Amino acid sequence: MGGGHNSAAMALAEYGAEKGIECEIADTLSFVSPAFSQTMSDLYIFTTKSNLIKIIYKAGESVPRSRTMKSPVYVANKIYCKKLYDYIRSGNFDAIICTHVFPAEALTSLRRTGLLTQKCVFVQTDYDALPLMKDLEVDGIVIPHLHLVEECVAVGARRELLFPYGIPVCKVFFTRNDKSVARNELIHSMALPDSMSCRWYLIMSGSMGFGKTELLIQEIIAKHGQDVEIFAVCGSNHELKLRLDKCFSESRHLHTIGFTNKVSMLMDACDVLFTKPGGLSSTEAAAKNIPLVHTAPIPGCETDNARFFHYHGMSYSTVDVQQQVAVADKLCTDSAYRMQMQLAQQSNIFSDTCKNIFSLIG
């Protein structure tokens, strides 16, 4: 249901491993069946690309703010409660952290029946007030920022359950390596031409390839010509990579990248990151302290992410491709503007998120 939720889980498991805490990551939808999990993932991608996600995102708001009346999403997630309970019991787990609201809804159902005795925490991975929070009966709801508390209360979340600890990201994103060192390593590992002195742009459109990636690349090339290197991370979206390779087959300045473990190094090497406003990818970029331009959001939560980052000065957000490239140019040439954005990122992203989340279940 989006790679960001998995990334948050991996960051928490990484912290647990460092502290000698045994952690296991599980896809709760697969407790129905692996086929069901894949179907739900495919459905999520379809609704996102067809803009039906707007309707689904608002589904939780259609139910009155009542502790007794639950949303349709809560009812739907009860389907795998028994298998989830059996899994928790057989694994002898001490606590559960949910990085997606669906399993948190299922665990709420188990808690209401009196079966669940383990501590349970839900981690919100977007900068918005999720209406489904009003359903949850857990030991803590971790939200990304203090400034979201009142919005969460307004949609029905219990104030005493809200902990503004941030979004968990892997520790590599809190380490900033020297740009020239990162570029040298990428030049050698990717067999790139020596382009140390020109501008480097990084584009990340998410696993669904949402946004106007081709138009953005065309605009960058039109503006900078030979004086730019463009790195487009397509991840698991093979269709997007093939499309870009075909469209820009004659360009020596576009480097398409599939699934990679070098995202951190690419951020270190590049001058500006263009990315859709996913909660996790945006937090990783801000932790890296890389100048950030947000492109077209997935309607719903990502619109809220873009608004939050833009309002707090952590990114510039626009759906206009020409404006995206113009702002990126300003971030490269105006040191005061660039520093202002980086200081805002440092002030609003928290490096102790994982530690604080584990304190809630300790």
HUNOR-V848040 format. One record per residue. PHI is phi in whole degrees, 0 to 359 (999 if undefined). PSI is psi in degrees with one decimal (none if undefined). BURIAL is + if it has 16 or more other ideal C-beta (glycine too) atoms within 10 Angstrom, else -. Layout:
# HUNOR-V848040
phi,psi,burial
PHI,PSI,BURIAL
PHI,PSI,BURIAL
This chain:
# HUNOR-V848040
phi,psi,burial
999,42.1,+
105,131.1,+
292,-22.1,-
299,-37.9,+
297,-39.2,+
293,-39.7,+
296,-39.3,+
296,-41.4,+
297,-40.8,+
294,-36.0,+
296,-40.7,+
293,-41.6,+
295,-36.1,+
298,-45.4,+
296,-43.5,+
301,-42.4,+
298,-39.8,-
297,-31.1,-
264,8.0,-
74,24.1,-
257,120.6,-
287,124.1,-
235,150.7,+
224,134.2,-
259,130.4,-
228,142.1,-
270,104.8,+
292,-29.4,+
295,-24.4,+
288,-11.9,-
292,-24.4,+
288,-55.3,-
181,153.5,-
302,-36.0,-
295,-39.0,-
296,-42.7,-
299,-44.4,+
294,-39.7,-
298,-43.4,-
295,-37.8,+
296,-45.2,-
297,-38.7,-
294,-39.6,-
298,-44.6,-
296,-41.7,+
297,-47.3,-
295,-31.9,+
293,-49.5,+
289,-24.1,-
264,3.3,-
69,8.0,-
291,-15.6,-
300,-25.8,+
301,-41.9,-
289,-44.9,-
296,-40.5,-
300,-32.4,+
270,0.4,-
302,-40.7,-
296,-24.9,+
283,-12.7,-
283,-11.4,-
258,134.0,+
304,153.4,-
284,84.8,-
229,141.6,-
286,-21.2,-
263,-31.0,-
266,118.9,-
258,158.8,+
285,162.7,+
301,-30.9,-
294,-40.0,+
299,-46.0,+
298,-42.9,-
297,-37.4,-
283,-7.6,+
290,-13.1,+
300,-30.5,-
247,16.9,+
302,-45.1,+
297,-45.5,-
293,-36.0,-
294,-43.2,+
297,-44.3,+
299,-38.7,-
294,-43.7,-
296,-43.6,+
293,-43.7,-
291,-29.9,-
276,-7.5,-
54,43.9,-
284,145.4,-
270,-27.8,-
201,160.9,+
228,131.6,+
245,127.2,+
253,125.3,+
257,11.8,+
220,147.5,+
288,-24.2,+
301,-54.3,+
296,-28.8,+
295,-34.9,+
294,-43.1,+
296,-41.5,+
292,-32.4,+
299,-42.1,+
298,-42.3,+
295,-39.1,+
294,-36.4,+
292,-25.4,-
273,-7.2,-
87,5.1,-
280,-33.4,-
271,117.4,+
250,-16.5,-
289,152.8,+
291,145.7,+
220,133.0,+
231,138.1,+
254,132.8,+
249,116.5,+
278,125.7,+
253,18.1,+
226,155.8,+
271,63.0,+
211,171.7,+
261,100.8,+
287,118.7,+
304,-30.3,+
291,-10.5,+
302,-27.1,+
292,-19.5,+
285,-29.2,+
284,134.8,+
238,86.7,+
229,-179.6,+
272,-11.4,+
186,144.4,+
241,110.4,+
272,122.6,+
245,160.7,+
288,-22.0,+
200,149.6,+
302,-33.9,-
289,-4.4,-
262,-6.1,+
303,-51.8,+
295,-35.1,-
296,-40.4,+
294,-41.1,+
297,-38.2,-
296,-29.3,-
269,2.5,+
112,-0.1,+
290,147.0,+
280,124.8,-
303,-38.7,-
290,-13.1,-
266,-6.8,+
271,128.0,+
232,109.1,+
278,70.2,+
264,-11.8,+
103,-174.6,+
252,129.2,+
288,129.6,+
228,155.4,+
297,148.8,+
294,-20.7,-
300,-26.4,+
281,-10.0,+
264,7.1,-
247,121.0,-
254,115.8,-
268,157.3,-
300,134.5,-
300,-44.3,-
294,-36.0,-
294,-45.2,-
297,-40.9,+
295,-43.7,+
301,-42.6,-
295,-41.3,-
291,-37.7,+
301,-42.2,+
283,-42.3,-
286,-27.3,-
254,4.7,-
55,48.9,-
271,156.8,-
293,156.2,-
290,104.6,-
228,42.0,+
300,-35.5,-
268,-11.4,-
273,177.7,-
280,139.1,+
242,126.7,+
242,140.1,+
246,130.6,+
241,126.3,+
231,115.3,+
253,8.1,+
81,168.6,+
294,-20.2,+
265,-4.4,+
64,33.4,+
288,141.8,+
111,-174.8,+
254,63.9,+
298,-44.4,+
299,-45.0,-
296,-38.0,-
297,-45.5,+
296,-42.9,+
301,-41.6,+
293,-40.1,+
297,-46.0,+
295,-40.2,+
297,-34.7,-
278,-37.8,-
248,-13.1,+
58,-121.2,-
275,-7.3,-
264,39.9,-
206,145.1,+
242,128.6,+
245,126.2,+
246,115.7,+
250,109.5,+
272,113.7,+
262,-11.6,+
59,-130.4,+
274,2.5,-
275,84.7,+
294,-33.9,-
298,-43.5,-
297,-43.3,+
298,-44.8,+
297,-40.2,-
295,-43.5,+
293,-41.5,+
299,-38.9,-
288,-44.3,-
293,-35.3,-
242,38.7,+
297,-25.9,-
265,0.1,-
268,127.1,-
272,-1.7,-
253,-0.5,+
253,128.7,+
238,106.4,+
273,140.1,+
229,130.2,+
279,-144.8,-
296,131.4,-
214,151.1,-
258,17.9,-
252,20.2,+
300,-42.0,+
299,-44.8,+
293,-38.4,+
298,-40.0,+
297,-40.4,+
297,-35.9,+
277,-26.8,+
269,158.3,+
274,-36.3,+
215,144.1,+
250,127.0,+
259,124.4,+
207,148.5,+
295,152.8,+
278,60.7,+
291,145.5,+
298,-44.1,+
286,-49.4,+
298,-35.6,+
291,-39.8,+
293,-40.9,+
300,-43.6,+
295,-42.1,+
292,-36.0,+
296,-36.9,+
290,-21.0,+
69,38.9,+
263,134.8,+
307,136.4,+
228,127.2,+
243,119.4,+
273,130.5,+
262,-162.0,+
302,125.9,+
274,154.6,+
292,128.4,+
305,140.0,+
110,-120.3,+
298,-37.0,+
289,-28.0,+
298,-41.1,+
293,-38.9,+
301,-48.1,+
299,-42.4,+
296,-43.7,+
296,-48.2,+
296,-44.0,+
296,-45.4,+
298,-37.5,-
273,4.8,+
77,12.3,-
274,-12.8,+
203,171.0,+
246,129.9,+
239,126.5,+
200,149.8,+
267,-5.0,-
279,115.9,-
296,-41.2,+
297,-39.6,-
292,-36.5,-
302,-45.7,+
289,-36.7,+
296,-41.9,+
293,-39.6,+
300,-39.9,+
297,-42.0,+
295,-38.3,-
296,-27.7,+
277,-28.6,+
255,-21.6,-
253,97.4,-
295,-32.9,-
293,-42.9,-
295,-44.5,-
298,-44.5,+
294,-36.0,-
300,-42.9,-
293,-43.0,+
293,-36.7,+
294,-38.6,-
297,-39.9,+
298,-45.5,+
299,-31.4,-
279,-19.6,-
240,1.5,+
244,137.0,+
246,129.2,+
276,-13.0,-
256,23.0,-
301,-50.7,+
299,-43.8,+
303,-45.6,-
291,-34.6,+
295,-44.6,+
295,-26.9,+
294,-24.9,-
287,-23.9,+
250,0.4,+
286,none,-
